[in-house]
Structure formats: C-alpha cells, structure tokens
C-alpha cells in the first residue's frame, strides 16, 4: 500500500495498570474511528514511568509477552482491523526483565516483539536497574499495511540502530517513548533538550529515506518532579514534520504517510547507494584509540 494512516496516542498515565490499559484501548478506538490502520502507543503505557526510583516492588508491574495485555489488545486489533504497537514491561522469567514492544497485526495475530537494546541510567531514568538489554537484535515486522521497524526511546539517539532497521527493509520506523523535563529546570534547557530529541529522530528519516513516528507520554509524574513533554511527531521520508503534538495535552492523531516517497527520495539523495561499507569496520569498536 502506497499510503498508510498511522495513529499516534499521546496520553498521561496513573498508578492503576488496568485503568491505563482501558484508556489506551479507548484511544485506539478513537484513532481507528479517524481512519488509523496502524496505532502506536507510548513507552510503558500501562503504568507510571516507574524507573525514577530503584524499587523492587516495581517488578510486580511486569508481565509475560504474550500475556494479559497483549491478549486484550489482540481482541481489539482484530475487532477494529488495526495494527497495534504496544510497549510493555516484560517478565521473561524469574529475575529477568526487558523493556519490550509487541506488534499485533490487523487480524489480531501476535507478530512478535522487539526488546529495547540501549538501556539508560541517568537521574530519574534508572532503567538499568530494571531492564536487561535486548537480545533479539533489531527487528522489522511485516504487517497488513506496511513493514515496520520498532525502536524504543533511548534507542532514538543511536544512528546505528535506525540504519540497521532501515537496511532490514523497514518502511516506517516507530519510537515509543517516555521522556520529560525536571520541573525545576530552566526553559532554555527544556527547549534545547526537546529540539535535540526531535532533531536526532528527524535525521534518521533523512539518512534512511523512511518516515519516522515518535510517540511520547505527557503529564506530570514523580510527585510533580517530572513533566513528560509530549511533543509526539511524525515525519515523511525526508524528515519533514507532518504532525507535532503539544507539550501539555493528551492527543490522538492520525497522519497519512506516503510510502512511495521513499523511492523518490532515495533516488534523488542516494545515501544507501553511496555507503562505503568497506570502510565501516571501526564502528564496532567502543572508541578508536591511538596506538
């Protein structure tokens, strides 16, 4: 299909897991009613962003994938005929957890999952306490409407991840995300951080010639200490903004992506053709020291 309708669900969350799942389902229905064929939810949408603290009780939020949340969403995907991208806290086995996104096809089929590869450890983002780095590699999923690539939040900053995903044939790259500002931070720093976040992802669209869809949560969490900045967006295959969400409000937006543009932009800006793959071996080193 040359044109695909993509739904972005930017929402706030509570401490009630079932409440968040029910809310997400309502917003998937809203997106489908607006014509969405693929609906992307934000990172860890069934809970508050719990990685602000290192607390063993938070492991109780995790679940198997496939599991209860994917079971419920598969029913909705089949009923509405939409693809659902669902970011969840995965319990793989006793003591082993991942930050994982499941992909459900428009007939309700479970297509598989991607486990977040890059795991941050920063103040208020203590993800290394909870998540084992992904071991499934980078993934693409052939859905009814498009072949899609999934990366998650901190993966956004790594051009290697987007390049590999594009080289695997992704026609759209999705980034479920949870990122925000400390509320005691100055406005200039807030603006600089958001612009950097948006710019790096738009550059992935430009470098790879594929649309990028980034879906972030919104609202105050951590007892008011963190403001998740929303700002969800979608670009075309040249990085042009097609939609930009607010920093304040929940939004359910449907954007049309023209997948035929990738061929046009890749022919006129042939970055893939001109890659010097014979020269890239040093990228596998942690740092290129002088010997």
C-alpha positions as CSV (number, residue, x, y, z in Angstrom):
1,X,0.0,0.0,0.0
2,X,1.4,3.4,-1.0
3,X,-0.4,5.4,1.7
4,X,-0.9,4.3,5.3
5,X,-2.9,6.0,8.0
6,X,-0.9,6.0,11.3
7,X,-2.4,6.8,14.7
8,X,-0.3,8.3,17.5
9,X,-1.7,8.0,21.1
10,X,-0.1,10.6,23.4
11,X,-1.6,10.1,26.9
12,X,-1.0,10.5,30.6
13,X,-1.0,7.6,33.0
14,X,-1.9,6.7,36.5
15,X,-0.7,4.1,39.0
16,X,-3.6,1.8,38.1
17,X,-2.5,-0.7,35.4
18,X,-6.0,-1.7,34.3
19,X,-7.1,1.9,34.1
20,X,-4.2,2.7,31.8
21,X,-4.9,-0.3,29.6
22,X,-8.6,0.6,29.4
23,X,-7.7,4.2,28.5
24,X,-5.3,3.1,25.8
25,X,-8.0,0.8,24.3
26,X,-10.4,3.8,24.2
27,X,-7.8,5.9,22.4
28,X,-7.1,3.0,19.9
29,X,-10.8,3.0,19.2
30,X,-10.7,6.8,18.7
31,X,-7.7,6.5,16.3
32,X,-9.5,3.7,14.3
33,X,-12.6,5.8,14.1
34,X,-10.4,8.5,12.5
35,X,-9.2,6.1,9.9
36,X,-6.0,4.8,11.5
37,X,-4.6,1.5,10.2
38,X,-1.5,1.3,12.5
39,X,-1.7,2.6,16.0
40,X,1.4,3.3,18.1
41,X,1.2,3.6,21.9
42,X,3.8,5.3,24.1
43,X,6.6,3.5,26.0
44,X,5.4,1.5,29.1
45,X,1.8,2.8,28.7
46,X,0.2,0.6,31.3
47,X,1.9,2.3,34.2
48,X,3.5,5.5,35.5
49,X,7.1,5.8,34.5
50,X,8.5,3.8,37.4
51,X,12.2,4.0,36.6
52,X,12.6,7.2,38.5
53,X,13.4,5.1,41.5
54,X,15.1,1.8,42.2
55,X,12.3,-0.1,43.9
56,X,12.0,-3.9,43.9
57,X,8.2,-3.6,44.2
58,X,8.0,-2.2,40.7
59,X,9.0,-5.5,39.2
60,X,5.4,-6.6,40.1
61,X,4.3,-4.4,37.2
62,X,5.9,-6.8,34.7
63,X,4.1,-9.5,32.7
64,X,4.8,-12.1,30.1
65,X,4.7,-11.2,26.4
66,X,2.5,-12.7,25.0
67,X,0.4,-12.2,28.1
68,X,-2.6,-10.4,29.6
69,X,-2.1,-7.1,27.9
70,X,-1.3,-8.5,24.5
71,X,-4.3,-10.8,24.8
72,X,-6.6,-7.9,25.4
73,X,-5.1,-5.8,22.6
74,X,-5.2,-8.7,20.1
75,X,-9.0,-8.7,20.5
76,X,-9.2,-5.0,19.8
77,X,-6.8,-5.3,16.8
78,X,-8.9,-8.0,15.3
79,X,-12.2,-6.2,16.0
80,X,-11.0,-2.9,14.5
81,X,-8.8,-4.2,11.8
82,X,-5.8,-2.2,13.0
83,X,-2.2,-2.9,13.7
84,X,-1.2,-2.1,17.4
85,X,2.3,-1.3,18.6
86,X,2.3,-1.9,22.4
87,X,5.3,-1.1,24.7
88,X,5.2,-3.2,27.9
89,X,7.4,-4.2,30.8
90,X,8.2,-7.9,30.1
91,X,8.9,-10.6,32.6
92,X,10.9,-13.1,30.7
93,X,11.5,-15.5,33.6
94,X,12.2,-15.2,37.3
95,X,14.6,-12.3,37.8
96,X,14.9,-11.4,34.1
97,X,13.1,-8.4,32.7
98,X,13.0,-6.4,29.5
99,X,11.6,-3.2,28.1
100,X,9.7,-4.7,25.2
101,X,7.3,-3.7,22.4
102,X,4.8,-6.2,21.0
103,X,3.4,-5.9,17.5
104,X,-0.2,-7.2,16.8
105,X,-1.4,-7.4,13.2
106,X,-4.8,-6.2,11.9
107,X,-6.2,-9.7,12.2
108,X,-5.3,-10.0,15.9
109,X,-2.2,-12.1,15.2
110,X,0.8,-11.7,17.5
111,X,3.7,-10.9,15.1
112,X,6.5,-10.8,17.7
113,X,8.4,-8.4,19.9
114,X,11.4,-6.1,20.0
115,X,13.4,-5.8,23.2
116,X,15.0,-2.4,23.8
117,X,18.7,-2.6,23.0
118,X,20.1,0.6,24.6
119,X,19.3,1.0,28.3
120,X,19.9,4.4,30.0
121,X,21.0,5.0,33.6
122,X,20.5,8.7,34.4
123,X,19.0,10.6,37.3
124,X,15.2,9.8,37.3
125,X,15.8,7.3,34.5
126,X,17.3,4.3,36.3
127,X,16.4,1.7,33.6
128,X,19.5,-0.5,34.1
129,X,18.1,-1.5,37.5
130,X,15.0,-3.0,35.8
131,X,15.8,-4.0,32.2
132,X,18.2,-6.5,30.7
133,X,19.5,-5.2,27.3
134,X,17.6,-6.7,24.4
135,X,19.0,-9.9,22.8
136,X,16.7,-10.3,19.8
137,X,18.6,-7.8,17.7
138,X,16.9,-5.2,15.6
139,X,13.6,-6.2,14.2
140,X,11.1,-5.5,11.4
141,X,7.6,-6.8,11.2
142,X,5.5,-7.4,8.1
143,X,2.1,-6.1,9.0
144,X,-1.0,-6.0,6.8
145,X,-0.3,-2.3,5.9
146,X,3.5,-1.9,5.9
147,X,6.7,-3.4,7.0
148,X,7.5,-1.6,10.2
149,X,10.6,-1.2,12.4
150,X,10.4,-0.7,16.1
151,X,13.0,1.0,18.3
152,X,12.3,2.3,21.9
153,X,13.1,5.7,23.5
154,X,16.9,5.6,24.3
155,X,17.4,3.8,21.0
156,X,16.5,7.1,19.4
157,X,19.9,8.6,19.9
158,X,21.8,5.9,18.0
159,X,22.0,6.2,14.2
160,X,23.4,2.7,14.0
161,X,20.1,1.3,15.3
162,X,18.0,3.2,12.8
163,X,20.3,2.4,9.9
164,X,20.2,-1.4,10.6
165,X,16.5,-1.3,11.0
166,X,16.1,0.5,7.7
167,X,18.6,-1.9,6.0
168,X,16.3,-4.7,7.1
169,X,13.5,-3.2,5.0
170,X,11.5,-1.1,7.4
171,X,9.1,1.2,5.5
172,X,8.3,3.2,8.7
173,X,10.3,3.5,11.9
174,X,8.3,3.8,15.2
175,X,9.8,5.0,18.5
176,X,7.5,4.5,21.6
177,X,9.0,6.9,24.1
178,X,8.9,8.2,27.7
179,X,11.0,11.3,28.1
180,X,10.5,14.5,30.1
181,X,11.8,17.6,31.9
182,X,12.6,18.0,35.5
183,X,10.2,20.7,36.7
184,X,12.9,22.7,38.4
185,X,14.8,23.0,35.1
186,X,15.0,26.4,33.2
187,X,13.1,26.9,30.0
188,X,16.1,27.3,27.7
189,X,17.4,23.9,28.8
190,X,14.0,22.4,28.2
191,X,13.9,23.8,24.7
192,X,17.4,22.7,23.9
193,X,16.7,19.1,25.1
194,X,13.4,18.8,23.1
195,X,15.0,20.2,20.0
196,X,17.9,17.8,20.2
197,X,15.4,14.9,20.7
198,X,13.3,15.8,17.7
199,X,16.3,16.6,15.5
200,X,18.1,13.3,16.0
201,X,15.0,11.4,15.0
202,X,14.2,13.5,12.0
203,X,17.8,12.9,10.9
204,X,17.1,9.2,10.9
205,X,14.3,9.8,8.4
206,X,16.6,11.9,6.2
207,X,19.6,9.5,6.4
208,X,17.4,6.4,5.7
209,X,14.7,7.8,3.5
210,X,11.8,6.4,5.6
211,X,9.1,8.1,7.7
212,X,9.6,8.3,11.5
213,X,6.8,8.2,14.1
214,X,7.7,9.1,17.7
215,X,5.1,8.8,20.4
216,X,5.8,10.2,23.9
217,X,3.8,10.3,27.1
218,X,2.6,13.6,28.6
219,X,1.8,15.0,32.0
220,X,3.3,15.4,35.5
221,X,4.6,12.4,37.3
222,X,7.1,11.6,40.1
223,X,5.0,13.7,42.6
224,X,5.3,16.7,40.2
225,X,9.1,16.5,39.8
226,X,8.9,15.3,36.2
227,X,6.9,16.8,33.3
228,X,6.8,14.3,30.4
229,X,6.9,16.6,27.5
230,X,4.7,15.0,24.9
231,X,5.7,16.6,21.6
232,X,4.9,13.4,19.7
233,X,5.5,13.8,16.0
234,X,5.5,12.1,12.6
235,X,7.7,12.9,9.6
236,X,7.8,12.0,5.9
237,X,10.8,10.2,4.4
238,X,12.7,13.4,4.1
239,X,12.2,14.4,7.7
240,X,9.5,17.0,7.1
241,X,7.1,17.3,10.0
242,X,3.6,16.1,9.2
243,X,2.4,16.4,12.8
244,X,3.7,17.9,16.0
245,X,1.9,17.2,19.3
246,X,1.6,19.7,22.2
247,X,3.7,19.6,25.4
248,X,0.6,19.8,27.6
249,X,-2.3,17.7,26.3
250,X,-3.3,14.2,25.6
251,X,-3.8,13.8,21.8
252,X,-4.9,11.1,19.5
253,X,-3.8,12.0,16.0
254,X,-4.0,10.2,12.6
255,X,-1.4,11.0,10.0
256,X,-1.2,9.8,6.4
257,X,2.2,8.5,5.3
258,X,3.0,8.1,1.7
259,X,5.4,5.2,1.5
260,X,6.1,5.7,-2.2
261,X,8.1,8.8,-1.3
262,X,10.9,6.6,0.0
263,X,11.8,5.5,-3.5
264,X,11.7,9.1,-4.8
265,X,14.0,10.5,-2.0
266,X,16.4,7.6,-2.1
267,X,16.8,8.1,-5.9
268,X,17.5,11.8,-5.6
269,X,19.5,11.6,-2.4
270,X,21.2,8.1,-2.8
271,X,22.7,7.7,0.6
272,X,22.3,4.0,0.5
273,X,23.9,3.7,-2.9
274,X,27.0,5.7,-1.7
275,X,27.6,4.0,1.6
276,X,31.2,2.8,1.9
277,X,30.5,-0.4,3.7
278,X,34.1,-1.5,3.1
279,X,35.3,1.3,5.4
280,X,32.9,0.9,8.4
281,X,34.6,-1.8,10.4
282,X,35.9,0.7,13.0
283,X,32.3,1.4,14.1
284,X,32.3,-1.9,16.0
285,X,35.0,-0.5,18.4
286,X,34.0,1.2,21.7
287,X,36.4,4.0,20.9
288,X,39.2,4.3,18.3
289,X,42.3,4.9,20.5
290,X,45.6,6.0,19.1
291,X,48.1,3.1,19.3
